Amino acid sequence: MNSKAELPNYLLLLDDKKYIKKGSDSIRVYTIGKIIKRIYTELKAFKSIAKIEKETKTCHQTYSNWILEKTGTSIQELHQICKYWKITCKKTDRQFHGLWEDIYSNSDYFGCTNGKCIKLPKKLDNNLAYLLGVIMGDGHIANPDKSYDKLTTYNSEIRITDGNKETFIKLSKIFEKLFDYKPAIYSELSKTNKRFYRFVIKSKPLHRFLMKVCQIPAGAKYNKIDVPNIINKSHIDIKKSFITGFFDADGCIRLAQGKYPEISVSQLDPKILKSIIKICKRLGIRWNGPYKADYGRNHSSYIKITNKENVEKFLNHFQSFNPIKIKQSEILWKILKS
């Protein structure tokens, strides 16, 4: 089932003032030239261009660039102009909110003064929920206040890491569908000479969207990993897509002792494991655990499924998109059906 939930107007969340330390940190909205033209036309019916320029601190040429969509409009600046429009043109609160919602509905692409524009979704669907699960597991959203150099005032780095290149071929398609953007796949060698792959994305609009709208924790996340409220408040199919993404990133499918099907997930903090147990209970799936895995330096917690009926239910409800997990699932199915 392909479920969708409308995301409430998140424009001001994207351009939260606390993250704006210089002009290039502002998130700009594109594809709203017709709406700005309407606002500007109505303003000119009440005041001269010179007066509008002075009171909004925005010159006529800037308005012209916005109307012709030559440049994007800072969301915070646009919000102030909408407030000015409400007072000047004697509009009601309802008309003001209607205008702001109209701007949100027509805002497809977002960017900054530098860097490429990126599309942001207005709906929480299965693809977005799955990607959020993957990022919660194998991803990293940089702490925006911790930069690697003195020139960067906002660290917008987003990373997803995995040992298999096939994973990123699938994820690339999801990124392209959601954001009209196809990240490059980078390859590196670890200190143990093992090859791994990753996406490294630097996009302030996407970083803010994931952090503020989708509630993915920024910076060190080991004690913050859980099912976000945006997922918890959604339809069960959205929850399933998130867990599928998280499992594809951090879950394990194996044959214990070479013959017994087993599904497990481990984490340093058991918080998300308890959330997964709770959601799966609604689907009639019973997990064992959480247990403490105290082996040497490994102090994580884990949950597992070994019961044949529960393993089958899990594989049916949480059908993997990860090429490696798909192959592992096929092996389990052969054993389960034999």
Sequence and secondary structure as in RCSB ss.txt:
>XXXX:A:sequence
MNSKAELPNYLLLLDDKKYIKKGSDSIRVYTIGKIIKRIYTELKAFKSIAKIEKETKTCHQTYSNWILEKTGTSI
QELHQICKYWKITCKKTDRQFHGLWEDIYSNSDYFGCTNGKCIKLPKKLDNNLAYLLGVIMGDGHIANPDKSYDK
LTTYNSEIRITDGNKETFIKLSKIFEKLFDYKPAIYSELSKTNKRFYRFVIKSKPLHRFLMKVCQIPAGAKYNKI
DVPNIINKSHIDIKKSFITGFFDADGCIRLAQGKYPEISVSQLDPKILKSIIKICKRLGIRWNGPYKADYGRNHS
SYIKITNKENVEKFLNHFQSFNPIKIKQSEILWKILKS
>XXXX:A:secstr
   EEE    HHHHT GGG SSGGGS EE S HHHHHHHHHHHHTTS HHHHHHHHT  HHHHHHHHTTSS EEH
HHHHHHHHHHHHHTT  HHHHHHHHHHHHHH  EEE SSS  EE  SEEEHHHHHHHHHHHHHEEE  TT  SSS
S SS  EEEEEES HHHHHHHHHHHHHHHS    EEEEE TTS EEEEEEEE HHHHHIIIIIS   BS  TTT 
S  HHHHTS HHHHHHHHHHHHHHHEEEEEETTTEEEEEEEESSTHHHHHHHHHHHTTT   EEEEEEEETTEEE
EEEEE  HHHHHHHHHHS   SHHHHHHHHHHHHHHH 
